[in-house]
Amino acid sequence: MAKAGAPYIIVALLVTALLTLAWYRLGGRVWGSVAVVAGFLVLSFLWFFRDPERKVRSNPEILLSPADGVVNRFHEGRDT
């Protein structure tokens, strides 16, 4: 999991737990439906913030372009 996703996932898990507890205590279709939607939100955050291992072949004749990453430098103006 990517570190940047931890706050989103933790908050979504807490909200889901509270909604599930409300459903358990109060009953009703509305609480259950909202808890299920919140559960799907947690699953979507887990999917979005995954950090899979990538296998990169070492070959000097292949140009490798990263599919994801962090911008660590911004240059204003024209590139020369």
C-alpha positions as CSV (number, residue, x, y, z in Angstrom):
1,M,0.0,0.0,0.0
2,A,1.2,3.5,-0.8
3,K,1.9,5.6,2.3
4,A,-0.1,8.5,0.9
5,G,-3.3,6.4,1.0
6,A,-3.1,5.5,4.7
7,P,-5.1,8.5,6.0
8,Y,-7.9,7.9,3.5
9,I,-8.1,4.2,4.2
10,I,-8.0,4.6,8.0
11,V,-10.8,7.2,8.0
12,A,-12.9,5.1,5.6
13,L,-12.4,2.0,7.8
14,L,-13.5,4.0,10.9
15,V,-16.5,5.4,9.2
16,T,-17.4,1.9,7.9
17,A,-17.0,0.4,11.4
18,L,-19.2,3.1,12.9
19,L,-21.9,2.6,10.3
20,T,-21.8,-1.2,10.7
21,L,-22.1,-0.7,14.5
22,A,-25.1,1.6,13.9
23,W,-26.6,-1.0,11.6
24,Y,-26.1,-3.7,14.2
25,R,-27.5,-1.6,17.1
26,L,-30.4,0.2,15.3
27,G,-31.1,-2.2,12.5
28,G,-32.9,-1.1,9.3
29,R,-32.2,-1.1,5.6
30,V,-30.8,2.4,5.5
31,W,-27.9,1.8,7.9
32,G,-27.1,-1.5,6.2
33,S,-27.1,0.0,2.8
34,V,-24.9,2.9,3.9
35,A,-22.5,0.5,5.6
36,V,-22.2,-1.6,2.5
37,V,-21.5,1.5,0.3
38,A,-18.9,2.6,2.9
39,G,-17.3,-0.9,2.7
40,F,-17.1,-0.6,-1.1
41,L,-15.4,2.8,-0.6
42,V,-12.8,1.1,1.6
43,L,-12.2,-1.6,-1.0
44,S,-11.8,1.1,-3.8
45,F,-9.3,3.0,-1.7
46,L,-7.3,-0.2,-1.1
47,W,-7.3,-0.9,-4.8
48,F,-6.4,2.7,-5.8
49,F,-3.5,3.0,-3.3
50,R,-2.0,-0.4,-4.0
51,D,1.7,-0.5,-4.6
52,P,2.5,-3.5,-6.8
53,E,6.0,-4.9,-7.3
54,R,7.2,-4.2,-10.8
55,K,9.6,-6.5,-12.7
56,V,12.0,-4.4,-14.9
57,R,14.2,-6.1,-17.4
58,S,17.7,-4.8,-17.6
59,N,18.5,-4.2,-21.3
60,P,20.4,-1.2,-22.6
61,E,18.5,-1.3,-25.9
62,I,15.1,-0.8,-24.2
63,L,13.8,2.6,-23.3
64,L,11.9,2.5,-20.0
65,S,9.3,5.0,-19.1
66,P,7.8,5.0,-15.6
67,A,4.1,4.5,-15.4
68,D,3.9,6.2,-12.0
69,G,6.1,8.3,-9.8
70,V,6.6,11.6,-8.0
71,V,7.4,14.8,-9.6
72,N,10.4,16.1,-7.7
73,R,11.5,19.1,-9.8
74,F,9.6,21.7,-11.7
75,H,11.2,24.0,-14.2
76,E,9.4,27.1,-15.3
77,G,10.2,28.6,-18.7
78,R,11.4,27.1,-21.9
79,D,13.5,24.0,-22.1
80,T,16.6,24.5,-24.2
